[in-house]
């Protein structure tokens, strides 16, 4: 294994410390809880937005903390849910008179940690709600899931609720918007290679030189099937067809299209994938009104990509267009 790492047990805190040092005017690091938060949080005039999940998916979620996005992120170790007390203490630290919204990717460990933290926070008098994000169409339920998984589409939920919060919406309204965007978002991904967690030191699963995993999860969970590698256009079609048919997306729709790299795919290849997806959507009468190409939710160094579509209306478009300021400048 060749990685820029010291002690694998310190991988996450050293990454978070570096992130805070690189953004001293806008971010604050609380090492006791793996917490990255806005320097100006909490603010009395807005709902605080918090995301968690495991590390290893950067820029999700710690690099989406900033104006118009998240107020705080408290990740766990690589591919591990944050401990319940991290979420609980984070919720208290960012508590605002307007309340707190917890965003949770739909995985068993994350649900348990955030459910317990919400229950304890409510007992303390915190006005807190939890929104589970489940945009992955690859699986409905399996040994590894409690329903559909939350993957790259969570960035659209973050962007929308962050914009609504920044505009002064109350907690019920911010929750409504998050649920709406989640209901209009669908994603599916595929892996060309496995990823290598620093603590493990070897690939998380095995893929043959000519194999791909269709519908892979962002922690390397199995998807729908193994298949042989194929030309890029065929790979895009393999993801686009189930995504389009799931909502379903129809002729006349306006959509946001995201091609998200999983950590080990060159940006040039992502634009090749975008080209095919855009053309195929045009043939279906679906207009791509917003485009996102790059790394938004990765799986360490996994080669592969995911494809996300969001059905747009005037409200969602306005929220996606609202200004946001984060160090990574993704949106």
C-alpha positions in Angstrom: 0.0 0.0 0.0 1.4 3.4 -1.0 -0.5 6.3 0.8 0.4 9.6 2.3 -0.4 8.4 5.8 1.4 8.3 9.2 -0.3 6.1 11.8 -3.6 4.8 10.1 -5.3 5.3 13.5 -4.6 9.1 13.1 -5.7 9.3 9.5 -9.0 11.1 10.2 -7.9 13.6 12.9 -4.8 14.5 10.9 -7.0 15.1 7.8 -9.4 17.2 9.8 -6.7 19.2 11.4 -5.2 20.0 8.0 -8.5 21.0 6.6 -9.0 23.5 9.5 -5.5 24.9 9.2 -6.1 25.5 5.5 -9.3 27.4 6.2 -8.6 29.3 9.5 -11.0 32.2 8.9 -14.0 30.0 8.1 -13.7 26.7 9.9 -13.2 25.5 13.4 -11.9 22.1 14.4 -13.1 20.4 17.7 -10.9 17.3 17.9 -12.8 15.7 20.8 -15.7 15.0 18.4 -14.1 14.9 15.0 -16.0 18.1 14.4 -15.5 20.6 11.7 -17.9 23.6 12.0 -18.3 27.0 10.6 -16.4 29.6 12.5 -19.6 31.7 12.9 -21.8 28.8 14.0 -24.2 28.7 15.6 -26.1 31.7 14.4 -29.4 32.7 16.0 -31.0 33.6 12.7 -30.8 30.3 10.9 -31.4 26.6 11.3 -28.1 24.7 11.8 -27.5 21.9 9.3 -25.3 19.0 10.4 -24.1 15.9 8.4 -22.1 13.0 9.6 -21.3 9.5 8.1 -18.0 7.8 7.9 -14.8 9.4 6.6 -13.3 8.3 3.3 -15.9 10.0 1.1 -14.2 13.4 0.9 -15.2 16.1 -0.1 -18.3 14.7 1.6 -19.0 15.9 4.2 -16.4 17.9 6.1 -15.5 19.8 3.0 -19.1 20.9 2.4 -19.1 23.0 5.6 -19.6 26.7 4.9 -22.1 29.5 4.1 -25.1 28.1 2.2 -24.1 24.5 2.9 -23.4 22.7 6.2 -22.9 24.3 9.5 -21.0 21.3 10.9 -19.9 17.8 10.0 -18.8 15.1 12.6 -17.5 12.1 10.7 -16.5 8.7 12.1 -13.5 6.7 11.2 -13.1 5.6 7.6 -16.3 3.9 6.5 -17.6 3.9 10.1 -20.5 5.9 11.5 -19.6 8.6 14.0 -20.1 7.6 17.6 -23.5 8.6 19.1 -21.8 11.0 21.5 -20.0 12.8 18.7 -23.4 13.6 17.1 -25.0 14.5 20.4 -22.2 16.9 21.4 -22.2 18.4 17.9 -25.9 19.0 18.0 -25.6 20.8 21.4 -22.6 22.9 20.1 -24.4 24.1 17.0 -27.9 24.4 18.6 -29.7 27.5 17.4 -32.9 29.1 18.5 -34.3 28.1 15.1 -33.3 24.5 15.6 -31.0 21.8 14.1 -31.5 19.6 11.1 -29.4 16.3 11.0 -28.8 14.9 7.6 -28.0 11.2 7.6 -27.0 8.8 4.7 -29.2 5.8 5.0 -27.0 3.1 6.6 -27.6 1.1 9.7 -24.8 2.5 11.8 -25.5 6.1 10.9 -29.2 5.7 11.6 -28.5 4.3 15.0 -26.0 7.0 16.0 -28.2 9.8 14.8 -31.5 8.4 16.1 -30.0 8.1 19.6 -28.4 11.5 19.4 -31.7 13.1 18.4 -33.5 11.4 21.2 -31.0 12.7 23.8 -31.0 16.2 22.3 -34.8 16.4 22.3 -34.6 15.4 26.0 -32.3 18.4 26.5 -34.8 20.7 24.9 -33.1 21.0 21.5 -35.5 21.5 18.6 -34.0 18.9 16.2 -35.2 16.9 13.2 -33.5 14.1 11.2 -33.7 13.6 7.5 -32.5 10.3 6.0 -31.1 10.4 2.5 -31.7 7.4 0.2 -31.0 8.2 -3.4 -29.2 5.0 -4.5 -31.4 2.9 -6.9 -29.0 0.0 -7.0 -30.6 -1.8 -4.0 -33.9 -1.7 -2.2 -32.8 -3.7 0.8 -30.0 -6.2 1.5 -27.8 -7.6 4.2 -25.8 -4.4 4.1 -28.6 -1.9 4.0 -31.8 -0.7 5.7 -33.4 0.3 2.5 -31.8 2.4 -0.2 -28.4 3.9 0.5 -27.5 7.5 0.7 -24.8 8.3 -1.8 -23.7 11.3 -4.0 -27.2 12.7 -4.3 -26.8 14.0 -0.7 -25.0 17.0 -2.0 -28.2 18.3 -3.6 -30.0 17.9 -0.3 -27.2 19.7 1.5 -27.2 22.5 -1.1 -31.0 23.0 -1.0 -31.4 22.9 2.8 -28.3 25.1 3.3 -29.8 27.7 1.0 -33.2 27.6 2.7 -31.6 27.9 6.1 -29.4 30.8 5.0 -32.6 32.6 3.7 -34.1 32.3 7.2 -36.6 29.4 6.7 -37.8 27.7 9.9 -37.0 24.1 10.8 -40.2 22.6 9.4 -39.7 24.4 6.1 -36.1 23.3 5.8 -37.1 19.7 6.5 -39.9 19.9 3.9 -37.4 21.1 1.3 -34.9 18.4 2.2 -37.5 15.7 1.9 -38.6 17.1 -1.5 -35.1 17.2 -3.0 -34.4 13.7 -1.7 -37.6 12.4 -3.3 -36.6 13.9 -6.6 -33.0 12.5 -6.6 -31.7 9.2 -7.9 -28.2 7.8 -8.2 -26.4 4.7 -9.3 -22.6 3.9 -9.4 -20.1 1.4 -10.7 -16.6 0.4 -9.6 -13.7 -0.4 -11.9 -11.4 -1.2 -8.9 -11.7 -1.6 -5.2 -10.5 0.9 -2.6 -7.9 0.5 0.1 -8.7 1.7 3.6 -5.5 2.9 5.4 -6.1 0.7 8.5 -6.7 -2.4 6.3 -3.8 -1.9 4.0 -5.2 -4.0 1.2 -8.2 -3.7 -1.3 -11.6 -4.0 0.4 -12.8 -6.5 -2.2 -11.5 -8.3 -5.2 -12.3 -7.5 -8.8 -10.7 -9.2 -11.8 -8.7 -7.2 -14.3 -11.7 -7.3 -16.7 -14.5 -7.0 -14.1 -16.6 -4.2 -12.8 -19.2 -4.0 -10.0 -22.5 -2.5 -11.1 -24.4 -0.7 -8.4 -21.5 -0.7 -5.9 -22.0 1.1 -2.6 -19.6 3.9 -1.5 -18.2 1.6 1.2 -17.6 -1.2 -1.4 -20.8 -3.0 -0.7 -22.0 -5.3 -3.5 -24.3 -3.9 -6.1 -26.6 -5.6 -8.5 -24.1 -7.7 -10.3 -20.5 -8.3 -11.6 -19.9 -7.7 -15.3 -17.1 -7.5 -17.8 -15.6 -4.1 -18.6 -17.2 -2.4 -21.6 -16.7 0.8 -23.7 -17.5 4.0 -21.8 -20.8 4.7 -23.5 -22.1 1.2 -22.5 -21.0 1.8 -18.9 -22.9 5.1 -18.8 -26.0 3.5 -20.3 -25.8 0.7 -17.7 -26.3 3.4 -15.0 -28.5 5.9 -16.8 -31.3 3.5 -17.8 -32.2 2.3 -14.2 -31.8 5.8 -12.9 -34.2 7.3 -15.5 -36.7 4.6 -15.1 -36.8 4.6 -11.3 -38.6 8.0 -10.6 -39.3 7.9 -13.6 -37.8 10.8 -15.4 -39.8 11.7 -18.5 -39.7 13.7 -21.7 -40.1 17.4 -20.9 -38.4 17.2 -17.5 -35.6 19.5 -16.6 -32.8 17.9 -14.5 -29.6 18.4 -12.8 -27.0 15.8 -14.0 -24.0 14.9 -11.8 -21.2 12.6 -12.8 -19.4 11.9 -9.6 -15.9 10.4 -9.4 -15.3 7.8 -6.7 -11.8 8.9 -5.9 -9.5 7.2 -8.5 -11.0 8.3 -11.9 -9.4 11.0 -14.0 -11.6 14.1 -14.6 -11.2 13.5 -18.3 -12.9 10.2 -18.1 -15.8 11.7 -16.1 -16.4 14.2 -18.9 -16.5 11.3 -21.4 -19.2 9.8 -19.2 -21.0 13.2 -19.0 -21.0 13.5 -22.7 -22.8 10.2 -23.2 -25.3 10.9 -20.4 -26.2 14.3 -21.7 -26.7 13.1 -25.3 -28.8 10.1 -24.1 -31.0 12.4 -22.0 -31.5 14.8 -24.9 -32.7 11.9 -27.0 -35.3 11.1 -24.3 -36.5 14.7 -24.4 -35.0 15.4 -20.9 -33.2 18.8 -20.6 -30.0 19.0 -18.6 -30.4 22.4 -16.9 -27.6 22.1 -14.3 -24.3 20.2 -14.7 -22.0 18.8 -12.0 -18.8 16.9 -13.0 -16.1 16.0 -10.5 -15.7 14.4 -7.1 -18.5 15.1 -4.6 -18.8 11.8 -2.7 -15.9 9.4 -3.1 -14.8 6.0 -1.8 -11.2 6.7 -1.0 -9.2 5.7 -4.1 -11.8 3.6 -5.9 -11.9 3.9 -9.6 -15.4 4.3 -11.0 -18.2 6.9 -11.0 -21.8 7.4 -10.1 -24.5 9.1 -12.0 -27.2 11.3 -10.3 -30.3 12.9 -11.7 -32.4 15.5 -9.9 -35.8 16.4 -11.2 -36.0 20.2 -11.1 -38.7 22.7 -10.6 -38.5 26.5 -10.0 -38.1 26.0 -6.2 -35.3 23.5 -6.4 -33.4 25.4 -9.2 -33.5 28.6 -7.1 -32.0 26.8 -4.1 -29.3 25.2 -6.2 -28.5 28.6 -7.7 -28.2 30.3 -4.3 -24.7 31.4 -3.3 -22.5 29.1 -1.2 -19.0 29.6 0.1 -16.9 26.6 1.1 -13.2 26.0 0.8 -13.5 23.4 -2.0 -15.7 25.7 -4.1 -17.7 22.7 -5.4 -20.9 24.6 -5.8 
